[in-house]
Amino acid sequence: MAIAASAWVLAARPRTLTAAIAPVLAGTGLAAHHGVVAWLPALAALVGAILIQIGTNFANDYYDFLRGGDTEARVGPVRVTQAGLLPPEAVRRGTIVVLGAAVLVGAYLVYVAGWPIVWIGLASIASAVAYTGGPYPLAYHGLGDVFVFVFFGLVAVGGTYYVQGLTWPPDALLAGTGVGALSTAILVANNLRDIETDERAGKRTLAVRLGRGGTRVQYLAMLALAGAVPVAGVVAFGWPGSVLATLALAPFAVGPVRAVTRGESPASLIAALGGTARLVALYGLVLALGLGLG
């Protein structure tokens, strides 16, 4: 029983959950800045986002195994289906259960905020499966980066704000751009690590298409875009100057940047993933505090 429980924790990929938590923090901070914060819908949005992230991870584990994307040659965190820790059918059922729980949470948010949440929720869940499943898996055709930027940035931040304020202000898109850029950077580091095994498996990620040099440039561009967002918010939308505290997080980017720009072996890039995930969490928290308390 303990082994099975630990396998499910591995499948959930806890380190990636910062990509689900950070946009909810940012959206709630923005709602506080505009004076429309509502804590119960914000909490429901957080739970729903985490469930969708876990469901995406389960589906990714299952479909990558079926398509041959995960092999013994891959370096990185254990994939439970490929490693034989959980049977494929169990992981498939787990995906259904977790995404079903997200639907239940979404039902409350629909009650609070109306039909727009239905379309946001359906699109999020469909994309969670389509990321590596279905007839045209996004990750296998170089569209995974777009998926992450849109759904873990623009949609997650804007949707979190919407369930509280019932509007979608322009600066929600700006805040979503910052969080989405850093969440995409997690995927970029992941795909850079797996570039060789993905190419052999026919997984045409954007990293495979761009090559190592182009992928490193993409990673740096995502970090630069995230850094520009608080400055643009202060200048264009009158955000409080306290949001500029996010720029003080630059030292936390040094390690991941060094690993991405200098690392050659897959093993050397593992630390970049954890470092970038930590950076996303800190960015979402500091941006939220800067907006809400400022």
Backbone hydrogen bonds in HBPLUS format (Angstrom, degrees):
<---DONOR---> <-ACCEPTOR-->    atom                        ^
c    i                          cat <-CA-CA->   ^        H-A-AA   ^      H-
h    n   atom  resd res      DA  || num        DHA   H-A  angle D-A-AA Bond
n    s   type  num  typ     dist DA aas  dist angle  dist       angle   num
A0005-ALA N   A0001-MET O   2.95 MM   4  6.21 157.7  2.00 148.6 154.8     1
A0006-SER N   A0002-ALA O   2.99 MM   4  6.21 160.4  2.03 148.2 153.0     2
A0007-ALA N   A0003-ILE O   2.97 MM   4  6.19 144.2  2.10 142.7 153.0     3
A0008-TRP N   A0004-ALA O   3.04 MM   4  6.37 152.7  2.11 148.7 155.0     4
A0009-VAL N   A0005-ALA O   3.06 MM   4  6.40 150.8  2.15 145.7 154.0     5
A0010-LEU N   A0006-SER O   2.96 MM   4  6.23 155.0  2.02 143.5 150.0     6
A0011-ALA N   A0007-ALA O   2.90 MM   4  6.20 155.3  1.96 147.3 154.3     7
A0012-ALA N   A0008-TRP O   2.95 MM   4  6.18 139.7  2.12 140.4 150.9     8
A0012-ALA N   A0009-VAL O   3.17 MM   3  5.09 124.8  2.49  92.2 106.3     9
A0013-ARG N   A0010-LEU O   3.10 MM   3  5.30 144.7  2.23 103.1 113.2    10
A0016-THR N   A0013-ARG O   2.93 MM   3  5.77 151.8  2.01 128.4 135.5    11
A0017-LEU N   A0014-PRO O   3.05 MM   3  5.39 156.7  2.11 110.7 118.0    12
A0019-ALA N   A0016-THR O   3.03 MM   3  5.88 155.5  2.10 122.3 127.6    13
A0020-ALA N   A0017-LEU O   2.94 MM   3  5.18 144.7  2.07 103.8 114.4    14
A0021-ILE N   A0017-LEU O   3.01 MM   4  6.35 151.3  2.10 150.1 158.9    15
A0022-ALA N   A0018-THR O   2.92 MM   4  5.75 172.5  1.92 149.2 151.8    16
A0024-VAL N   A0021-ILE O   3.13 MM   3  5.45 123.3  2.47 106.3 120.4    17
A0025-LEU N   A0021-ILE O   3.06 MM   4  6.37 157.5  2.11 157.3 164.3    18
A0026-ALA N   A0022-ALA O   2.97 MM   4  6.23 164.2  1.99 154.9 159.0    19
A0027-GLY N   A0023-PRO O   2.87 MM   4  5.98 163.1  1.90 144.8 149.7    20
A0028-THR N   A0024-VAL O   2.95 MM   4  6.02 154.5  2.01 144.0 150.8    21
A0029-GLY N   A0025-LEU O   2.85 MM   4  6.06 154.8  1.92 149.3 156.9    22
A0030-LEU N   A0026-ALA O   2.96 MM   4  6.19 153.6  2.03 147.6 154.5    23
A0031-ALA N   A0027-GLY O   2.97 MM   4  6.20 148.9  2.07 137.7 146.5    24
A0032-ALA N   A0028-THR O   2.91 MM   4  6.19 152.5  1.98 147.2 154.2    25
A0033-HIS N   A0029-GLY O   2.94 MM   4  6.21 152.6  2.01 142.7 150.6    26
A0034-HIS N   A0030-LEU O   2.99 MM   4  6.30 145.4  2.11 145.1 153.8    27
A0036-VAL N   A0031-ALA O   2.83 MM   5  5.15 168.8  1.84 151.2 149.5    28
A0035-GLY N   A0032-ALA O   3.02 MM   3  4.86 153.9  2.09  98.8 106.9    29
A0042-ALA N   A0038-ALA O   3.12 MM   4  6.22 151.5  2.21 147.2 156.0    30
A0043-LEU N   A0039-TRP O   2.86 MM   4  6.07 153.7  1.93 148.5 154.9    31
A0044-ALA N   A0040-LEU O   2.94 MM   4  6.22 159.8  1.98 152.0 157.7    32
A0045-ALA N   A0041-PRO O   2.84 MM   4  6.04 154.5  1.90 146.3 153.3    33
A0046-LEU N   A0042-ALA O   3.00 MM   4  6.27 148.4  2.10 142.9 151.3    34
A0047-VAL N   A0043-LEU O   2.97 MM   4  6.30 163.1  2.00 154.6 157.9    35
A0048-GLY N   A0044-ALA O   2.87 MM   4  6.04 167.2  1.89 153.2 157.2    36
A0049-ALA N   A0045-ALA O   2.91 MM   4  6.00 156.4  1.96 143.8 150.2    37
A0050-ILE N   A0046-LEU O   3.01 MM   4  6.23 160.4  2.05 150.4 155.3    38
A0051-LEU N   A0047-VAL O   2.98 MM   4  6.20 161.9  2.01 152.1 157.2    39
A0052-ILE N   A0048-GLY O   2.97 MM   4  6.19 158.3  2.02 149.2 154.8    40
A0053-GLN N   A0049-ALA O   2.97 MM   4  6.18 153.2  2.04 144.7 152.3    41
A0054-ILE N   A0050-ILE O   2.92 MM   4  6.19 161.6  1.96 153.0 157.7    42
A0055-GLY N   A0051-LEU O   2.83 MM   4  6.01 161.3  1.86 149.0 154.9    43
A0056-THR N   A0052-ILE O   2.86 MM   4  6.01 150.8  1.94 142.2 150.2    44
A0057-ASN N   A0053-GLN O   2.97 MM   4  6.26 154.8  2.03 145.9 152.7    45
A0058-PHE N   A0054-ILE O   2.87 MM   4  6.20 158.7  1.92 154.8 160.3    46
A0059-ALA N   A0055-GLY O   2.94 MM   4  6.12 168.2  1.95 149.7 153.1    47
A0060-ASN N   A0056-THR O   2.83 MM   4  5.98 154.5  1.89 146.9 154.6    48
A0061-ASP N   A0057-ASN O   2.94 MM   4  6.14 158.2  1.98 147.5 152.7    49
A0062-TYR N   A0058-PHE O   2.98 MM   4  6.25 162.0  2.01 153.7 158.3    50
A0063-TYR N   A0059-ALA O   2.83 MM   4  5.95 176.8  1.84 159.4 160.2    51
A0064-ASP N   A0060-ASN O   2.94 MM   4  5.71 156.1  2.00 141.8 149.2    52
A0065-PHE N   A0061-ASP O   3.33 MM   4  6.29 148.4  2.44 132.7 140.3    53
A0066-LEU N   A0062-TYR O   3.11 MM   4  6.46 157.9  2.16 146.2 152.2    54
A0067-ARG N   A0063-TYR O   2.91 MM   4  6.06 155.2  1.97 148.5 154.9    55
A0068-GLY N   A0064-ASP O   3.02 MM   4  5.89 112.6  2.49 132.5 146.4    56
A0069-GLY N   A0064-ASP O   2.69 MM   5  4.63 134.1  1.89 147.2 151.5    57
A0068-GLY N   A0065-PHE O   3.27 MM   3  5.17 152.0  2.35  97.5 105.7    58
A0074-ARG N   A0071-THR O   3.15 MM   3  5.60 159.8  2.20 111.2 117.1    59
A0083-ALA N   A0079-ARG O   2.91 MM   4  6.02 154.0  1.98 157.2 165.9    60
A0085-LEU N   A0080-VAL O   2.90 MM   5  4.98 135.9  2.10 150.2 156.7    61
A0086-LEU N   A0080-VAL O   3.42 MM   6  5.75 154.5  2.49 124.0 122.3    62
A0084-GLY N   A0081-THR O   3.14 MM   3  5.19 152.6  2.21 100.9 109.3    63
A0090-ALA N   A0087-PRO O   3.00 MM   3  5.37 126.1  2.30 108.8 122.5    64
A0091-VAL N   A0087-PRO O   3.22 MM   4  6.60 154.2  2.29 154.1 161.6    65
A0092-ARG N   A0088-PRO O   2.92 MM   4  6.23 154.2  1.99 151.5 159.3    66
A0093-ARG N   A0089-GLU O   2.96 MM   4  6.17 160.1  2.00 145.1 150.1    67
A0094-GLY N   A0090-ALA O   2.84 MM   4  6.05 151.7  1.92 142.7 151.5    68
A0095-THR N   A0091-VAL O   2.94 MM   4  6.19 148.9  2.04 143.7 151.1    69
A0096-ILE N   A0092-ARG O   3.18 MM   4  6.54 156.5  2.23 146.9 152.1    70
A0097-VAL N   A0093-ARG O   2.92 MM   4  6.22 161.8  1.95 154.7 159.5    71
A0098-VAL N   A0094-GLY O   2.97 MM   4  6.11 169.9  1.98 153.5 155.9    72
A0099-LEU N   A0095-THR O   3.00 MM   4  6.10 168.8  2.01 152.2 155.8    73
A0100-GLY N   A0096-ILE O   2.81 MM   4  5.82 142.7  1.95 139.5 150.9    74
A0101-ALA N   A0097-VAL O   2.93 MM   4  6.23 147.8  2.04 144.7 152.7    75
A0102-ALA N   A0098-VAL O   3.02 MM   4  6.39 145.7  2.14 141.4 151.2    76
A0103-VAL N   A0099-LEU O   3.03 MM   4  6.35 142.2  2.18 139.0 148.6    77
A0103-VAL N   A0100-GLY O   3.12 MM   3  5.02 121.1  2.49  91.3 105.9    78
A0104-LEU N   A0100-GLY O   3.16 MM   4  6.55 148.6  2.26 143.8 151.5    79
A0105-VAL N   A0101-ALA O   3.09 MM   4  6.44 158.3  2.14 149.5 154.6    80
A0106-GLY N   A0102-ALA O   2.85 MM   4  6.04 152.9  1.92 142.8 151.5    81
A0107-ALA N   A0103-VAL O   2.89 MM   4  6.19 134.5  2.10 142.1 153.9    82
A0107-ALA N   A0104-LEU O   3.19 MM   3  5.11 128.0  2.48  90.7 103.9    83
A0108-TYR N   A0105-VAL O   3.16 MM   3  5.53 126.5  2.46 104.4 116.1    84
A0109-LEU N   A0105-VAL O   3.31 MM   4  6.75 156.5  2.37 144.1 150.6    85
A0110-VAL N   A0106-GLY O   2.78 MM   4  6.08 145.6  1.90 150.8 160.8    86
A0111-TYR N   A0107-ALA O   3.06 MM   4  6.33 153.1  2.13 142.0 148.9    87
A0112-VAL N   A0108-TYR O   3.00 MM   4  6.36 144.2  2.13 143.4 153.7    88
A0113-ALA N   A0109-LEU O   2.76 MM   4  5.86 165.9  1.78 151.5 155.4    89
A0114-GLY N   A0110-VAL O   2.64 MM   4  4.61 146.0  1.75 131.2 135.0    90
A0117-ILE N   A0114-GLY O   3.18 MM   3  6.14 150.3  2.27 127.4 132.3    91
A0118-VAL N   A0115-TRP O   2.84 MM   3  5.09 131.5  2.08 106.7 120.7    92
A0120-ILE N   A0116-PRO O   3.07 MM   4  6.34 159.8  2.11 147.1 153.3    93
A0121-GLY N   A0117-ILE O   2.80 MM   4  5.82 164.0  1.83 146.4 151.2    94
A0122-LEU N   A0118-VAL O   2.89 MM   4  6.05 166.6  1.91 152.9 156.8    95
A0123-ALA N   A0119-TRP O   3.00 MM   4  6.01 162.5  2.03 143.6 148.9    96
A0124-SER N   A0120-ILE O   2.94 MM   4  6.09 152.7  2.02 144.6 152.6    97
A0125-ILE N   A0121-GLY O   2.95 MM   4  6.14 165.3  1.97 154.5 157.7    98
A0126-ALA N   A0122-LEU O   2.90 MM   4  5.97 163.9  1.92 149.5 154.7    99
A0127-SER N   A0123-ALA O   2.97 MM   4  6.00 155.1  2.04 140.0 147.0   100
A0128-ALA N   A0124-SER O   2.94 MM   4  6.11 140.1  2.10 138.2 149.5   101
A0129-VAL N   A0125-ILE O   3.26 MM   4  6.61 149.6  2.36 147.4 152.8   102
A0130-ALA N   A0126-ALA O   2.87 MM   4  6.05 162.9  1.90 148.1 154.0   103
A0131-TYR N   A0127-SER O   2.88 MM   4  5.71 120.3  2.24 138.7 148.2   104
A0133-GLY N   A0129-VAL O   2.81 MM   4  5.46 141.2  1.96 149.8 159.8   105
A0138-LEU N   A0130-ALA O   2.90 MM   8  6.22 158.9  1.94 151.2 156.4   106
A0139-ALA N   A0131-TYR O   2.75 MM   8  5.48 170.8  1.76 153.1 156.2   107
A0140-TYR N   A0137-PRO O   3.14 MM   3  5.50 134.3  2.36 105.7 117.6   108
A0141-HIS N   A0138-LEU O   3.06 MM   3  5.37 160.0  2.10 110.8 117.2   109
A0143-LEU N   A0138-LEU O   2.99 MM   5  4.86 157.3  2.04 151.9 144.6   110
A0204-ARG N   A0140-TYR O   3.20 MM  64  4.93 135.0  2.41 120.8 113.9   111
A0147-PHE N   A0143-LEU O   3.06 MM   4  6.36 160.8  2.10 153.3 158.7   112
A0148-VAL N   A0144-GLY O   2.99 MM   4  6.27 164.4  2.02 154.1 156.8   113
A0149-PHE N   A0145-ASP O   2.99 MM   4  6.16 169.5  2.00 151.1 154.3   114
A0150-VAL N   A0146-VAL O   2.94 MM   4  6.05 165.4  1.97 153.1 157.1   115
A0151-PHE N   A0147-PHE O   2.89 MM   4  5.91 168.1  1.91 157.3 159.6   116
A0152-PHE N   A0148-VAL O   2.83 MM   4  5.21 150.5  1.91 135.8 145.0   117
A0154-LEU N   A0149-PHE O   3.33 MM   5  6.90 149.5  2.43 152.0 155.3   118
A0155-VAL N   A0150-VAL O   2.74 MM   5  5.91 179.4  1.74 175.6 175.7   119
A0157-VAL N   A0153-GLY O   3.02 MM   4  5.90 167.4  2.03 152.5 156.6   120
A0158-GLY N   A0154-LEU O   2.99 MM   4  5.85 156.4  2.05 140.7 147.7   121
A0159-GLY N   A0155-VAL O   2.67 MM   4  5.49 154.9  1.73 142.9 151.3   122
A0160-THR N   A0156-ALA O   3.02 MM   4  5.98 154.0  2.09 135.8 142.7   123
A0161-TYR N   A0157-VAL O   3.03 MM   4  6.31 158.4  2.08 149.3 155.1   124
A0162-TYR N   A0158-GLY O   2.85 MM   4  6.04 155.5  1.91 145.4 153.2   125
A0163-VAL N   A0159-GLY O   3.08 MM   4  6.32 158.4  2.13 153.6 155.9   126
A0164-GLN N   A0161-TYR O   3.02 MM   3  5.37 148.7  2.12 107.8 117.7   127
A0165-GLY N   A0161-TYR O   2.77 MM   4  5.93 172.8  1.77 167.6 170.0   128
A0166-LEU N   A0162-TYR O   2.70 MM   4  4.51 146.3  1.81 129.7 135.1   129
A0172-ALA N   A0169-PRO O   2.99 MM   3  5.50 154.5  2.06 113.6 121.8   130
A0173-LEU N   A0170-PRO O   3.05 MM   3  5.49 133.5  2.27 107.5 118.5   131
A0174-LEU N   A0170-PRO O   3.39 MM   4  6.85 148.1  2.50 139.1 147.9   132
A0175-ALA N   A0171-ASP O   2.96 MM   4  6.15 165.3  1.98 143.1 146.2   133
A0176-GLY N   A0172-ALA O   2.89 MM   4  5.99 153.2  1.97 139.1 147.4   134
A0177-THR N   A0173-LEU O   2.89 MM   4  6.07 135.0  2.10 136.5 148.1   135
A0177-THR N   A0174-LEU O   3.07 MM   3  5.03 125.9  2.37  93.3 107.7   136
A0178-GLY N   A0174-LEU O   3.26 MM   4  6.69 151.1  2.35 149.3 154.9   137
A0179-VAL N   A0175-ALA O   3.21 MM   4  6.55 170.2  2.22 157.3 157.9   138
A0180-GLY N   A0176-GLY O   2.80 MM   4  5.66 155.6  1.86 140.8 149.3   139
A0181-ALA N   A0177-THR O   2.93 MM   4  5.92 148.6  2.03 139.2 146.7   140
A0182-LEU N   A0178-GLY O   3.32 MM   4  6.62 159.7  2.37 146.1 149.9   141
A0183-SER N   A0179-VAL O   2.92 MM   4  6.17 158.5  1.96 153.1 160.0   142
A0184-THR N   A0180-GLY O   2.89 MM   4  5.99 152.6  1.97 143.0 150.5   143
A0185-ALA N   A0181-ALA O   3.01 MM   4  6.27 138.9  2.18 135.1 146.7   144
A0186-ILE N   A0182-LEU O   3.24 MM   4  6.68 136.7  2.44 140.8 150.3   145
A0186-ILE N   A0183-SER O   3.16 MM   3  5.31 131.9  2.40  97.2 109.1   146
A0188-VAL N   A0184-THR O   2.85 MM   4  6.19 154.3  1.92 151.1 159.6   147
A0189-ALA N   A0185-ALA O   2.99 MM   4  6.16 162.3  2.02 147.8 150.9   148
A0190-ASN N   A0186-ILE O   3.00 MM   4  6.26 156.9  2.06 147.0 154.0   149
A0191-ASN N   A0187-LEU O   2.79 MM   4  6.02 165.0  1.81 156.8 160.1   150
A0192-LEU N   A0188-VAL O   2.88 MM   4  6.03 145.0  2.00 144.9 154.8   151
A0193-ARG N   A0189-ALA O   3.09 MM   4  6.30 156.0  2.15 144.4 150.0   152
A0194-ASP N   A0190-ASN O   3.09 MM   4  6.39 150.2  2.18 143.9 152.3   153
A0195-ILE N   A0192-LEU O   3.44 MM   3  5.10 168.7  2.45 101.5 103.4   154
A0198-ASP N   A0194-ASP O   2.81 MM   4  5.78 161.8  1.84 167.3 173.0   155
A0199-GLU N   A0195-ILE O   3.15 MM   4  6.12 154.5  2.21 133.8 140.5   156
A0200-ARG N   A0196-GLU O   3.10 MM   4  6.36 158.1  2.15 146.8 152.4   157
A0201-ALA N   A0197-THR O   3.05 MM   4  6.19 141.8  2.20 138.3 148.3   158
A0201-ALA N   A0198-ASP O   3.14 MM   3  5.05 122.1  2.49  91.5 106.3   159
A0203-LYS N   A0198-ASP O   2.79 MM   5  4.83 154.2  1.85 156.3 150.3   160
A0202-GLY N   A0199-GLU O   3.19 MM   3  5.14 159.4  2.23 100.9 107.0   161
A0205-THR N   A0203-LYS O   2.97 MM   2  5.79 136.4  2.16 103.5  91.2   162
A0209-ARG N   A0205-THR O   3.08 MM   4  6.45 154.1  2.15 147.3 154.6   163
A0210-LEU N   A0206-LEU O   2.79 MM   4  5.98 152.9  1.86 150.9 158.3   164
A0211-GLY N   A0207-ALA O   2.82 MM   4  5.62 146.2  1.93 144.6 152.6   165
A0215-THR N   A0211-GLY O   2.98 MM   4  6.06 154.6  2.05 150.9 158.6   166
A0216-ARG N   A0212-ARG O   2.97 MM   4  6.18 153.4  2.04 149.9 156.3   167
A0217-VAL N   A0213-GLY O   3.14 MM   4  6.44 154.4  2.21 146.6 153.4   168
A0218-GLN N   A0214-GLY O   2.94 MM   4  6.21 153.1  2.02 143.4 151.2   169
A0219-TYR N   A0215-THR O   2.95 MM   4  6.23 156.1  2.00 148.1 153.7   170
A0220-LEU N   A0216-ARG O   3.11 MM   4  6.39 166.5  2.13 150.4 152.9   171
A0221-ALA N   A0217-VAL O   2.88 MM   4  6.09 153.8  1.95 149.6 157.6   172
A0222-MET N   A0218-GLN O   2.96 MM   4  6.23 150.6  2.05 150.4 157.3   173
A0223-LEU N   A0219-TYR O   3.20 MM   4  6.56 157.6  2.25 149.9 155.2   174
A0224-ALA N   A0220-LEU O   2.94 MM   4  6.18 157.1  2.00 148.5 155.3   175
A0225-LEU N   A0221-ALA O   2.88 MM   4  6.03 155.1  1.94 146.7 153.3   176
A0226-ALA N   A0222-MET O   3.08 MM   4  6.30 159.8  2.12 145.7 150.6   177
A0227-GLY N   A0223-LEU O   3.04 MM   4  6.29 150.8  2.13 143.6 151.6   178
A0228-ALA N   A0224-ALA O   3.01 MM   4  6.27 138.3  2.19 142.5 153.4   179
A0228-ALA N   A0225-LEU O   3.15 MM   3  5.14 127.0  2.44  94.1 107.8   180
A0229-VAL N   A0225-LEU O   3.27 MM   4  6.50 134.7  2.49 144.5 155.0   181
A0232-ALA N   A0228-ALA O   2.95 MM   4  6.17 161.7  1.98 156.7 162.4   182
A0233-GLY N   A0229-VAL O   2.83 MM   4  6.07 150.5  1.91 153.8 163.2   183
A0234-VAL N   A0230-PRO O   3.05 MM   4  6.27 154.5  2.12 145.9 150.7   184
A0235-VAL N   A0231-VAL O   3.07 MM   4  6.30 164.3  2.09 151.7 156.0   185
A0236-ALA N   A0232-ALA O   2.76 MM   4  5.67 168.2  1.77 152.3 156.5   186
A0237-PHE N   A0233-GLY O   2.95 MM   4  5.10 146.3  2.06 124.2 134.5   187
A0239-TRP N   A0233-GLY O   3.09 MM   6  5.37 174.2  2.09 122.3 121.4   188
A0243-VAL N   A0240-PRO O   3.11 MM   3  6.13 173.6  2.12 128.9 130.3   189
A0244-LEU N   A0241-GLY O   2.99 MM   3  5.68 158.9  2.03 118.7 125.1   190
A0245-ALA N   A0242-SER O   3.09 MM   3  5.69 163.9  2.12 114.2 118.5   191
A0246-THR N   A0243-VAL O   3.09 MM   3  6.04 172.7  2.09 123.1 125.4   192
A0247-LEU N   A0244-LEU O   2.99 MM   3  5.62 152.3  2.06 114.2 121.3   193
A0248-ALA N   A0245-ALA O   2.95 MM   3  5.32 147.2  2.06 107.6 117.3   194
A0249-LEU N   A0246-THR O   3.04 MM   3  5.52 161.7  2.07 112.4 117.3   195
A0250-ALA N   A0247-LEU O   3.24 MM   3  5.85 161.3  2.28 117.3 118.9   196
A0252-PHE N   A0249-LEU O   2.86 MM   3  5.55 140.9  2.01 122.3 132.8   197
A0253-ALA N   A0250-ALA O   2.86 MM   3  5.25 153.1  1.93 113.8 122.8   198
A0254-VAL N   A0251-PRO O   3.27 MM   3  5.34 152.2  2.35 100.3 108.1   199
A0257-VAL N   A0253-ALA O   2.94 MM   4  5.97 162.6  1.97 155.4 161.1   200
A0258-ARG N   A0254-VAL O   2.93 MM   4  6.07 159.4  1.97 150.6 156.6   201
A0259-ALA N   A0255-GLY O   2.97 MM   4  6.24 158.9  2.01 152.7 158.8   202
A0260-VAL N   A0256-PRO O   2.88 MM   4  6.09 159.9  1.92 152.0 157.3   203
A0261-THR N   A0257-VAL O   2.90 MM   4  5.97 166.4  1.92 154.1 157.8   204
A0262-ARG N   A0258-ARG O   2.94 MM   4  5.75 143.6  2.08 142.1 150.3   205
A0263-GLY N   A0259-ALA O   2.83 MM   4  4.95 143.2  1.96 125.5 135.8   206
A0268-SER N   A0265-SER O   3.08 MM   3  5.38 129.8  2.35 104.9 117.3   207
A0269-LEU N   A0266-PRO O   3.06 MM   3  5.38 152.3  2.14 108.2 116.8   208
A0270-ILE N   A0267-ALA O   3.33 MM   3  5.53 164.7  2.36 106.4 111.0   209
A0272-ALA N   A0269-LEU O   3.11 MM   3  5.20 129.3  2.38  96.9 110.3   210
A0273-LEU N   A0270-ILE O   3.12 MM   3  5.52 134.2  2.34 105.9 116.8   211
A0275-GLY N   A0271-ALA O   2.96 MM   4  6.10 164.0  1.98 152.6 157.8   212
A0276-THR N   A0272-ALA O   2.91 MM   4  5.93 154.6  1.98 141.3 147.8   213
A0277-ALA N   A0273-LEU O   2.93 MM   4  6.13 159.1  1.98 151.9 158.0   214
A0278-ARG N   A0274-GLY O   3.00 MM   4  6.19 155.7  2.06 145.9 152.2   215
A0279-LEU N   A0275-GLY O   3.01 MM   4  6.21 149.6  2.10 139.0 147.6   216
A0280-VAL N   A0276-THR O   2.95 MM   4  6.26 151.7  2.03 148.8 155.5   217
A0281-ALA N   A0277-ALA O   3.16 MM   4  6.46 161.1  2.20 147.9 151.9   218
A0282-LEU N   A0278-ARG O   3.02 MM   4  6.28 166.1  2.04 153.6 156.9   219
A0283-TYR N   A0279-LEU O   2.88 MM   4  5.96 158.6  1.92 149.0 155.5   220
A0284-GLY N   A0280-VAL O   2.96 MM   4  6.15 168.4  1.97 154.6 157.0   221
A0285-LEU N   A0281-ALA O   3.05 MM   4  6.22 160.4  2.09 148.0 153.6   222
A0286-VAL N   A0282-LEU O   2.85 MM   4  5.95 173.1  1.85 155.9 158.1   223
A0287-LEU N   A0283-TYR O   2.88 MM   4  5.87 162.0  1.91 150.0 155.8   224
A0288-ALA N   A0284-GLY O   3.01 MM   4  6.02 153.8  2.08 137.5 145.0   225
A0289-LEU N   A0285-LEU O   2.92 MM   4  6.16 163.2  1.94 152.1 156.6   226
A0290-GLY N   A0286-VAL O   2.82 MM   4  5.93 159.1  1.87 147.3 153.8   227
A0291-LEU N   A0287-LEU O   2.95 MM   4  6.12 155.4  2.01 146.5 152.4   228
A0292-GLY N   A0288-ALA O   2.80 MM   4  5.87 169.6  1.81 154.5 158.2   229
A0293-LEU N   A0289-LEU O   2.85 MM   4  5.50 161.5  1.89 141.5 147.9   230
A0294-GLY N   A0290-GLY O   3.16 MM   4  5.30 134.7  2.37 114.8 126.5   231
